[in-house]
Amino acid sequence: MHKAGFVNIVGNPNVGKSTLMNLLVGERISITTFKAQTTRHRIMGILNTPEMQICFSDTPGVLKPNYKLQEHMLKFSESALQDADVLLYVTDMVETPDKNADFLEKVQKLKVPILVLVNKIDLGDQEGLAKKVEEWHAVMPQAEIIPISALHRFNVDVVLRRIQELLPESPAYFDKDQWTDKPARFFVSEIIREKILLYYDKEIPYSVEVRVELFKEDERKIHISAIIYVERESQKGIIIGHQGVALKKVGTEARKALEKFFDKPIYLQLFVKVDKDWRSSQRELNSFGYNPE
């Protein structure tokens, strides 16, 4: 008997979805930073065993869109409700069930098994956790509620075991040696973007997108050339920094992470260009892969 299915991870920004996804898959697939809106795409990570294939999907945090990019991010999250065999709704000790009630209403109508994962339980006490579990039971009576700490790996194995029990019998959807649905270039742009999120303050990271222009691999190394797009000339100056120091720092950190990811020496070139209002242009968003339909 072989089991296979799609296990989709949804929830509001900054509740720990990407950290959880990486733990469940056992690969570092989704970029994780302390900043909200880190995940912009729906990213699949595939866990394979001889008896099973779990196709996990990480999704952007649910938010009310302010511009076209965020509209697409919300579509990625909503698309995860359409094809889930098991849904993981991630929340934490701080947020209340009434946050983003519209999205939660869609979750409540689902007929598939739902696990509500109350993350970051290390931030509260037993009494607070009991109250939080009660709150979620009242809102999602059909769901199983599991307290976890993704940061400390607490109860992640319990979640994985429960998913295995809930998965339908099915042949594998993908080759057993496949671990994601994304190409190598996608992970290059995500890793570069992660370093920008960590290195720059305030609005800058949210105005940035990365496009890989060259990815050329030979036996010894990988040559990568990428363009960092920003919306304004002033942002370009901040990204590059005085005498190119900031860009050099990002390039060094990204190269180290890429070498770890691909397990090969990397030659990385970064350029910065201005693309005015790319976040609001449908044509530009399509070219960056934001077309979930």
N, C-alpha and C positions, 0 to 999 in steps of 0.2 A: 504493500500500500504506500503510494507516494502522495505527499501533500504539497500544495503550492497555492499561493495567493498574494494579493496586494494588501499591504498593511500601511495605511496612510496616516501621517502624523500632522495634526493641525493644532491651532491654538493662537493666542495673542502674541505680540512681539515680546521677546526677552524672557520667555518662560523656560527656555532650555531645550527646545525641540532639536536643534542641530547637535548639541552635546549628546543627547539621548540617541539620536540616529547613529552617530559615529560609534557609540558603545554597542548598540544592537547589531550593527553590521560588522564591527570589528575592523573597519577601515576608516581613515579620516577623509570623509567624502564632503561633508558640509562645512563651510568655514564657520568658525565660532568666534565671536568677539563679544565684548560687554555692551556693544552698542545695538540699539534697536534697528530693525529693518536690515540686518546683515544678509539674510537669505532673500534673494530676489526671484529665484526660479524654483520650479518643482524639480527636485533632484532625487533620482532613484539610486538606492544602494541595495545590492542583491546578496542575500546570505544563502549559501548553498551547502547542503549536506547530502549524503547518499539518499536519504529518505524524504528530503524536503527542499523547497526553494521558497524563501520569503523575499518578496519584492517590497522593500520599504521605500516610502516617499517622504522626503522632508519638504515642507512648504513654507512660503513667506508668512510672517506673522500677520494676523487678520487686522486690518485697519480701515478706517473710512478714507477713501482715496481723495487726495488733494490735487493730483495731476495724473496724466495718462499712464506713466510708469506704475504708479500705485494701483491704478485700475487693473492693469495686467497682473500685478502681484496678487490682488484679491481674486482674480479669475483662476490663477494657479491653485489658490487655497480652496476655492469652491469646486474646482474640477476634481480635487482629491475626495470629495464627498460622493462623486458619481460612480467611481469604480473600486471602492474599498470593499475587501472581504472582511477586514477588521479595521476599525478606526481607533486610533489613539488620540484622545483629546488631552493635550497637556496644559495644565494650569499650575499655579504655585500657591505658596502660603499667603501671598499678599493680595492677589487679585480676587475680586468677588464675581459670582456667576452672572451678574447683570452687565458685565463689561462686554460690549459688542453682542448685544442680545439678538440682533437680526441674524447673525451667523449661527449663534447657538440654537436658534429656533429651527434652522435647517438641519442641524446635527440631531436635534431631538426627534425629527421625523424619519430618520434613517431606520431601516429594518435590519441592518447588519450589527454584529456584536460591537459594542463600544466599551473601551477601557478609558476611564477618566484617571489620568495620572497626576496626582498632586505632588509636584516637584518642589525641591528646595526645603524639605521638611526639617533640615538642619537649622533653618532660620526661625523655627518656632518651637513651642513646647507641646507636650502630650495633649494638654487641654485645648490649645489652639488648633491642633490637628484634628481632634475629635469634632470640634465645632465646624471646621472646614469640610470634613467628610459628610457631616450632617447636611450642611448647606448644599453640597453637590448631590446628595441622595434625593433631596427635595426637588431639585431642578431636573435631574436625570435619573429617575427611578429605574429605568431599564438598563442603566450602565453599571459595570463593575468599577469600584473605586479603589485604586491602589496607591498608597503613599510611596514616593520614591525620593532619592537624592541622586540625580545623574552625576553631579560633581563628585560624590563619594561612592558612586556605583552601588548604592543601597537599593535593594529590591529590583534591580535591572534584570537579574537572572529570573526572578519571579514573573516579571512581565513577559520575558522571552518564552518561558515555559507555558504560560497561559496562551500566548499567541499560537504556539505549536499545537496546543489542544484545540483551538478554535479554527485553525486553517482547514479549508475544504480539501477533500481528496481530489487530486488533479495532477496531470503530467506537468513537467517544468515548462514555464513560459519562455525561458531564455536558455542559451547554452550554459552548461554547468560551470564553465570556467569564466563566465561573464560576471562582473561585480558591479557594473553600473550601466546606465543607458546613455551616458554622456561621453563625448569624445575627449581625447587628451587636451585639446585646445581649450575646452571649457574649464578644466581644472587649472590650467595655466592662468587664465584670466581671473578666476575666482581667488587663487592664491595671491596674485598681485593685488587684487582689490582688498583682500583681507589685511595685507600689510599697510595699505593706505588707510583703512578703517582704524588700525591701531596707532598709526603714526601722526595722523592729522586730526585737528579739533573741529568741533561744531559742524557747520554745513558742508564743508569741503568733501568728505567721503560720499555724501549722498548726491553730489553733483557729478560724480565720477563714474565712468564706465570704461572697461578695458577691452580692446580688440587685439587678438593675436594675428599678426600679419604673416609671420613665418614660424613654422615649426618643422625643423629639418633634423632628422635623427640619423646618425651613422653608428657604427659599431662602438665608437669610443665616447661620443658626447652628443648632446642635443643643442642645436642652435635655435634660439627663440628671439623673435623681434616682436614687440608689442607696443601699441599706442594707448596712452591714457588720455581719454577724452574728458574735458571739463566744459562748463557752460560759458565761462567768462574769462577774459584775458587776465584779470586780477587773480583768479583761481590758478591759472597756469603758472603765474609767478610764485604762488605759495607752494604748489606741488614741486616746482623745480628748486626753490629755496635759493639763498645767497650763494652764488658761485656753484650752483648745482648740488649743494651738500644734501638737501632733503631728498632729492630724487636718487642720489647715489646711495643713501641709507636704505630707502625703500627697495632699490634694486638689489642691494646686498642681502637684505633680509628675505626677499622673494627668491633670490637664487638659491640660498641655503635651504629654504622650504621645498623648492622645486627639486633640488638634488635628492632630498630625503624622499620625496613623493615618487620620483621616477627611478631612484637608485642609480643615478648616472651623473657625471659632470655636466653642468649646464653653462652655456655661453648665452647671457641674457642682455639684450639691448632694449632700453625703454625710451620712448619719445612722448611728448605731451602736445596735444592739439586742442584747439577750441572748437566745439561744435555747439553753437548757440541753441539752447532750449531742446536738447536731444530728448529730455525726459517727457516732452509734450508732443513730439513729432512721431506720428504713427510709422512713417517710412523708416525713420532712424531706429525706432524700437524694434521693428521687424528685423532690421539688419543686425541688431544685437541679440536676436533670438527670443524676444518677448511676444510670442504669438501662440498662446495656449490653445487656441481653437483647433 
